[in-house]
Amino acid sequence: GNEVVVVTSRCKKIASVNEKDENLEENNKIATNLISRNLEKETIQMKVHTQQCLISYKKYERSGILVYEIVPMKSLRNDESMLVQTVLLMFFSCITIGVILSIFFTKRIEEPINR
């Protein structure tokens, strides 16, 4: 899943969420790399933990703290397919409701004519 890590400007870890023990060394290298960048915040794509990941980070100038999140690209693709499924479900639900209401109102309009 997503890993979130908070480190100082000297790469000393303050906190982390979902960080696995086997990823500690690689995450330290990532933190060192991100601290050396000149940008305050950025999103980059790179191979991390044997899979393509998106890394978003923000450096806080005043405190020197770096917060970064590692998101596997696979999880983003899952979100995309879930979004498409939701849109399709809403579309077909609207069509179904429209057809039902159309039939209902057609019968109500037809009743007085048939009398």
C-alpha positions, 0 to 999 in steps of 0.5 A: 500500500501507500507509504508515508514517511516524515524525515528531518533535513538530516534524514532522521526519520520522525514518523512513518505509516505503512513502512515495511522493515525491508524497505527502510534502507531504500526509503533512506536513499529516497529521502536523501535524494529528495532532500538534495532536490531544489524544489519545495514540492514535486511529484515524480515517478520512479521504480521503488520496491521492485515496482513503478511508483509515484512519489509526492513530497513536500519540504517545509523550509522553516522546519526543514522537515520532508514529508513524502508518500510512495504510491504504487502505480498499480493502485492508481490504475485500480482507482481509474477502473473503479471510477469508470465502473462508477460512471457506467453504473450511474449512466445505466441507472439514469437510463433505467430510471428514465425508461421506467418514468417514461412508461409510467407517464405514457400510461397516465397520458394514455388512460384518458385518451382510451376512455 
